[in-house]
Amino acid sequence: MFTRRTLAGLGLAAFAFTAAPAQAQQGELVVYCSVQEEWCRPMMQAFERATGIRVAMTRKSSGETYAQIKAEAANPRGDIWWGGTGDPHLQAAEENLTEAYRSPQLANLLPWAQRIAEQSGFRTVGIYAGALGFSYNRQQLERRRLPVPSCWADLAKPEYRDEVQVADPNSSGTAYTGLATFVQLWGEQRAFEFMRAMHRNVNQYTRSGAAPARAAATGESLIGITFMHDAVTQAVGGAPVVVVAPCEGTGYEIGGMSIIRGARNMENARRFYDWALTPEAQALAVQARSFQVPSNANAPVPPEAPRLADIKLIDYDFAKFGSSAERTRLLARWDAEIRNAPRR
């Protein structure tokens, strides 16, 4: 299990890229990318330059990509799924939607990345890690003379009515991590009581998990629930946001990568898989202003990245909350009791 001790050792459009002219064409690859487009693009371009393989990339959130892969299972159109929270990758592995593969790079990965691979029967692998939290717009908070939020419980207080933005856990892996985090922090009944109370303060359930960080950065929303590294990206860009690790403790993601079962370009998918686990490929995150902790032990950790060993992390149960039955059940309950509930 991925614990604090382990840590201490640490969209919708499709884009086609063209290989460098000096590189002979080496075939094609279709990538479903579930990180931000600003990171997807340079990754695909760098892989094309390194290999001569022509890449067609589609960017969607984790939940949307999982749904697409499942819908296409009888006739797969994608070859590899890169990025996004690990829970839907684990669900895809359980449902036999992805292919087992043991990369030669596996031995170079940190223990948590290797563990998620073993847990999935090597149908997915960890490529980065990041903690869940929220950010608030400091200027807006001061202007409205509102108290500083420091805990999850604060986000359900009446003074933040219509001031909280979070994604929909059906489409967003970030938001599903939040749902699973609350259940593990407090137990299911209390977690849903909290989400019902916070629902009155939510101004929008977005499709993308990173969107609430941008909303807090621009002042569209006072508070945005996201992975902390997404809020750091906004702060590094000059936005007046403060990033919060909630006082009760919080969950985290292990971003995943999986080869799609029945991929038409299987050999090229494996080449991408191996390449994406190298320190050089993982170092591209910083250029894209993405501040997760990389999984390769030899990859540089961005100095701006939240120090995971200093955050009060729960012992997140990836096996349970990444299972098909548990994800399906929790999402159905969230739909019934939260999304469709009145905001009174």
C-alpha positions as CSV (number, residue, x, y, z in Angstrom):
1,M,0.0,0.0,0.0
2,F,1.1,3.5,-0.8
3,T,1.7,5.2,2.5
4,R,3.4,8.3,3.9
5,R,6.5,6.3,4.6
6,T,6.7,5.2,1.0
7,L,6.2,8.8,-0.1
8,A,9.2,9.9,2.1
9,G,11.3,7.8,-0.3
10,L,10.3,9.4,-3.1
11,G,-10.6,17.9,-24.5
12,L,-12.4,16.4,-26.8
13,A,-10.5,17.3,-29.9
14,A,-8.1,15.0,-31.6
15,F,-4.6,16.2,-32.7
16,A,-2.3,14.6,-35.2
17,F,1.4,15.4,-34.9
18,T,4.0,15.0,-37.6
19,A,7.4,13.4,-37.1
20,A,10.6,15.3,-37.7
21,P,11.5,15.2,-41.4
22,A,14.9,13.6,-40.8
23,Q,13.3,10.7,-39.0
24,A,11.9,7.8,-41.2
25,Q,8.2,7.1,-40.7
26,Q,7.9,4.2,-38.3
27,G,4.1,3.7,-38.3
28,E,1.3,5.2,-36.2
29,L,0.0,5.3,-32.7
30,V,-3.3,6.5,-31.2
31,V,-3.1,7.9,-27.7
32,Y,-5.9,8.8,-25.4
33,C,-4.5,11.4,-23.0
34,S,-6.0,12.3,-19.7
35,V,-3.7,15.0,-18.4
36,Q,-4.0,18.6,-19.4
37,E,-3.6,19.4,-23.1
38,E,-0.6,21.6,-22.3
39,W,1.2,18.4,-21.2
40,C,-0.3,16.0,-23.8
41,R,1.0,17.9,-26.8
42,P,4.7,18.2,-25.9
43,M,4.7,14.5,-24.8
44,M,3.4,13.4,-28.2
45,Q,5.7,15.7,-30.1
46,A,8.8,14.5,-28.2
47,F,7.8,10.8,-28.8
48,E,7.5,11.5,-32.5
49,R,10.9,13.2,-32.6
50,A,12.5,10.3,-30.7
51,T,10.9,7.4,-32.7
52,G,9.5,8.7,-36.0
53,I,6.1,7.2,-35.1
54,R,3.2,9.4,-36.1
55,V,0.9,10.1,-33.2
56,A,-2.8,10.9,-33.2
57,M,-3.9,12.1,-29.8
58,T,-7.3,12.7,-28.2
59,R,-7.5,14.5,-24.9
60,K,-10.4,13.7,-22.5
61,S,-10.8,13.4,-18.7
62,S,-10.2,10.1,-17.0
63,G,-13.8,9.1,-16.6
64,E,-14.6,10.1,-20.2
65,T,-11.7,8.1,-21.5
66,Y,-12.6,5.0,-19.5
67,A,-16.2,5.2,-20.9
68,Q,-14.9,5.6,-24.4
69,I,-12.5,2.6,-24.1
70,K,-15.4,0.5,-22.7
71,A,-17.7,1.6,-25.5
72,E,-15.1,0.7,-28.1
73,A,-14.1,-2.7,-26.6
74,A,-15.4,-4.7,-29.4
75,N,-13.6,-2.6,-32.0
76,P,-10.7,-0.7,-30.2
77,R,-9.7,2.6,-31.8
78,G,-7.1,3.7,-29.3
79,D,-3.7,2.0,-28.6
80,I,-2.6,3.5,-25.3
81,W,-4.2,5.5,-22.5
82,W,-1.7,7.9,-20.9
83,G,-2.4,9.8,-17.7
84,G,-5.4,10.4,-15.5
85,T,-6.2,9.0,-12.0
86,G,-5.4,5.4,-11.3
87,D,-8.9,4.3,-10.2
88,P,-10.5,4.2,-13.7
89,H,-7.3,2.6,-15.0
90,L,-7.8,-0.1,-12.3
91,Q,-11.4,-0.5,-13.2
92,A,-10.5,-0.9,-16.9
93,A,-7.9,-3.6,-15.9
94,E,-10.4,-5.5,-13.9
95,E,-12.9,-5.4,-16.8
96,N,-10.2,-6.8,-19.2
97,L,-10.2,-3.6,-21.3
98,T,-6.4,-3.3,-21.1
99,E,-3.4,-5.4,-21.9
100,A,-0.9,-6.8,-19.4
101,Y,2.7,-5.6,-20.1
102,R,5.9,-5.6,-17.9
103,S,8.1,-2.8,-19.1
104,P,11.9,-3.1,-18.8
105,Q,11.6,0.3,-17.0
106,L,9.6,-1.2,-14.2
107,A,12.6,-1.8,-11.9
108,N,13.5,2.0,-12.1
109,L,10.1,3.1,-10.7
110,L,9.3,4.1,-7.2
111,P,7.6,1.4,-5.0
112,W,4.2,2.9,-5.2
113,A,4.3,2.9,-9.0
114,Q,5.4,-0.8,-9.1
115,R,2.8,-1.7,-6.5
116,I,-0.1,-0.4,-8.6
117,A,1.3,-2.4,-11.6
118,E,1.4,-5.6,-9.5
119,Q,-2.1,-4.9,-8.1
120,S,-3.5,-4.6,-11.6
121,G,-1.8,-7.7,-13.0
122,F,0.5,-5.4,-14.9
123,R,-2.4,-3.9,-16.9
124,T,-1.5,-0.4,-15.7
125,V,1.4,1.3,-14.1
126,G,2.0,4.5,-12.0
127,I,3.5,7.4,-13.9
128,Y,3.0,10.2,-11.3
129,A,1.5,11.0,-7.9
130,G,-0.4,14.0,-6.5
131,A,-2.4,14.9,-3.4
132,L,-6.0,16.2,-3.4
133,G,-6.8,19.6,-1.9
134,F,-8.3,22.9,-2.7
135,S,-7.3,26.5,-3.5
136,Y,-8.9,29.8,-2.9
137,N,-8.6,33.2,-4.4
138,R,-6.8,35.4,-1.8
139,Q,-7.9,38.7,-3.3
140,Q,-11.6,37.7,-3.5
141,L,-11.5,36.3,0.1
142,E,-10.0,39.5,1.5
143,R,-12.4,41.7,-0.5
144,R,-15.4,39.8,0.8
145,R,-13.9,39.6,4.3
146,L,-14.6,35.9,4.5
147,P,-12.8,33.5,6.9
148,V,-9.8,31.5,5.5
149,P,-10.8,27.9,4.8
150,S,-8.3,25.3,6.0
151,C,-10.4,22.1,6.3
152,W,-12.8,20.1,4.1
153,A,-15.5,20.8,6.7
154,D,-15.2,24.5,6.0
155,L,-16.4,24.1,2.4
156,A,-19.9,23.2,3.7
157,K,-20.3,26.4,5.8
158,P,-23.0,28.8,4.8
159,E,-20.6,31.7,4.3
160,Y,-19.3,29.9,1.2
161,R,-22.7,29.7,-0.5
162,D,-22.2,29.4,-4.3
163,E,-18.5,29.9,-3.9
164,V,-17.2,26.3,-4.3
165,Q,-16.4,24.6,-7.6
166,V,-15.7,20.9,-8.1
167,A,-15.8,18.4,-11.0
168,D,-18.4,15.7,-11.6
169,P,-17.0,12.3,-10.5
170,N,-18.6,10.6,-13.4
171,S,-16.4,12.4,-15.9
172,S,-13.5,13.4,-13.6
173,G,-11.0,11.2,-11.9
174,T,-10.1,14.1,-9.7
175,A,-13.6,14.4,-8.4
176,Y,-13.9,10.6,-7.9
177,T,-10.8,10.7,-5.8
178,G,-12.5,13.3,-3.7
179,L,-15.6,11.1,-3.3
180,A,-13.5,8.1,-2.4
181,T,-11.4,10.3,0.0
182,F,-14.4,11.5,1.9
183,V,-15.8,8.0,2.3
184,Q,-12.4,6.8,3.6
185,L,-12.0,9.8,5.9
186,W,-15.4,9.6,7.6
187,G,-17.3,6.5,6.6
188,E,-19.9,6.5,3.8
189,Q,-22.9,7.9,5.7
190,R,-21.0,10.9,7.1
191,A,-19.2,11.5,3.8
192,F,-22.6,11.8,1.9
193,E,-23.9,14.0,4.6
194,F,-20.9,16.3,4.1
195,M,-21.3,16.3,0.3
196,R,-25.0,17.1,0.6
197,A,-24.1,20.1,2.8
198,M,-21.4,21.2,0.4
199,H,-23.7,20.8,-2.5
200,R,-25.5,24.0,-1.4
201,N,-22.2,25.8,-1.9
202,V,-21.3,24.3,-5.3
203,N,-21.7,26.8,-8.1
204,Q,-20.8,24.2,-10.9
205,Y,-19.9,20.6,-11.3
206,T,-17.4,20.7,-14.2
207,R,-16.4,18.0,-16.6
208,S,-12.6,18.5,-16.1
209,G,-10.9,18.0,-12.7
210,A,-8.5,20.8,-13.3
211,A,-11.1,23.4,-14.3
212,P,-12.0,24.4,-10.7
213,A,-8.3,25.5,-10.1
214,R,-8.6,27.8,-13.1
215,A,-11.9,29.1,-11.9
216,A,-10.4,30.0,-8.5
217,A,-7.4,31.6,-10.2
218,T,-9.5,33.9,-12.3
219,G,-12.0,34.7,-9.6
220,E,-14.9,33.0,-11.3
221,S,-15.1,30.9,-8.2
222,L,-13.7,31.6,-4.7
223,I,-12.7,28.0,-4.0
224,G,-11.8,25.2,-6.3
225,I,-11.3,21.5,-5.3
226,T,-8.6,19.9,-7.4
227,F,-5.3,18.1,-7.1
228,M,-2.9,20.4,-5.4
229,H,-0.5,20.4,-8.3
230,D,-3.1,21.8,-10.6
231,A,-3.6,24.8,-8.2
232,V,0.2,25.2,-8.0
233,T,0.2,25.6,-11.8
234,Q,-2.1,28.5,-11.4
235,A,0.0,30.0,-8.6
236,V,3.2,29.7,-10.6
237,G,1.5,31.5,-13.5
238,G,0.9,34.5,-11.2
239,A,-2.7,33.9,-10.0
240,P,-3.5,35.1,-6.5
241,V,-4.4,31.6,-5.1
242,V,-3.5,29.9,-1.9
243,V,-3.1,26.1,-2.0
244,V,-4.6,24.2,0.9
245,A,-3.8,20.7,2.2
246,P,-7.1,20.1,4.2
247,C,-6.6,19.7,8.0
248,E,-8.5,16.4,8.3
249,G,-6.2,14.7,5.9
250,T,-6.6,13.9,2.2
251,G,-6.4,11.3,-0.5
252,Y,-4.1,11.2,-3.5
253,E,-3.8,9.8,-7.0
254,I,-1.4,7.6,-8.7
255,G,-1.7,8.6,-12.4
256,G,-1.9,5.6,-14.6
257,M,-0.8,4.4,-18.1
258,S,-2.4,1.4,-19.8
259,I,-2.2,-0.3,-23.2
260,I,-5.7,-0.8,-24.6
261,R,-6.6,-4.5,-25.2
262,G,-6.7,-5.3,-28.9
263,A,-4.7,-2.2,-29.8
264,R,-4.1,-2.1,-33.6
265,N,-0.5,-0.7,-33.1
266,M,0.5,-2.9,-30.2
267,E,4.3,-2.8,-30.8
268,N,4.2,1.0,-31.0
269,A,2.1,1.2,-27.9
270,R,4.8,-0.8,-26.0
271,R,7.4,1.6,-27.3
272,F,5.5,4.6,-26.0
273,Y,4.9,2.8,-22.7
274,D,8.6,2.2,-22.2
275,W,9.6,5.7,-23.4
276,A,7.0,7.4,-21.1
277,L,8.6,5.8,-18.1
278,T,12.0,7.1,-18.7
279,P,13.4,10.1,-16.7
280,E,13.7,12.1,-19.9
281,A,10.1,11.7,-20.8
282,Q,8.9,12.4,-17.3
283,A,11.0,15.5,-17.1
284,L,8.8,17.1,-19.8
285,A,6.1,17.7,-17.2
286,V,8.0,20.7,-15.8
287,Q,8.1,22.3,-19.2
288,A,4.4,22.0,-19.4
289,R,4.0,23.5,-15.9
290,S,2.7,20.2,-14.4
291,F,4.0,19.6,-10.9
292,Q,3.2,16.0,-10.0
293,V,5.8,13.7,-8.4
294,P,7.2,11.5,-11.2
295,S,7.3,7.7,-10.8
296,N,10.8,7.1,-12.2
297,A,13.2,7.3,-9.2
298,N,15.8,9.0,-11.5
299,A,13.4,11.7,-12.8
300,P,13.8,15.2,-11.4
301,V,11.0,16.2,-8.9
302,P,9.9,19.8,-9.6
303,P,10.8,22.1,-6.7
304,E,7.3,23.6,-7.0
305,A,5.6,20.2,-6.5
306,P,3.7,19.8,-3.2
307,R,5.9,17.8,-0.7
308,L,3.7,14.7,-0.3
309,A,5.7,13.5,2.7
310,D,4.6,16.7,4.5
311,I,0.9,16.3,3.7
312,K,-1.5,14.3,6.0
313,L,-2.4,11.6,3.6
314,I,-4.9,8.8,4.2
315,D,-3.9,5.2,3.4
316,Y,-5.9,5.3,0.2
317,D,-7.4,1.9,-0.7
318,F,-6.8,1.7,-4.5
319,A,-7.9,-1.9,-4.7
320,K,-11.4,-1.3,-3.2
321,F,-12.1,2.2,-4.7
322,G,-10.6,1.3,-8.1
323,S,-12.8,-1.8,-8.4
324,S,-15.7,-1.8,-10.9
325,A,-18.3,-2.7,-8.4
326,E,-17.4,0.0,-5.8
327,R,-16.9,2.8,-8.4
328,T,-20.2,2.0,-10.1
329,R,-22.1,1.8,-6.7
330,L,-20.6,5.0,-5.3
331,L,-21.2,7.0,-8.5
332,A,-24.8,5.8,-8.7
333,R,-25.3,6.9,-5.1
334,W,-23.7,10.3,-5.8
335,D,-25.9,10.8,-8.9
336,A,-29.0,10.0,-6.8
337,E,-28.2,11.9,-3.6
338,I,-25.9,14.7,-4.6
339,R,-26.0,15.9,-8.2
340,N,-29.8,15.8,-8.4
341,A,-30.4,17.2,-5.0
342,P,-32.0,20.7,-4.7
343,R,-29.7,23.6,-3.5
344,R,-31.8,25.0,-0.8
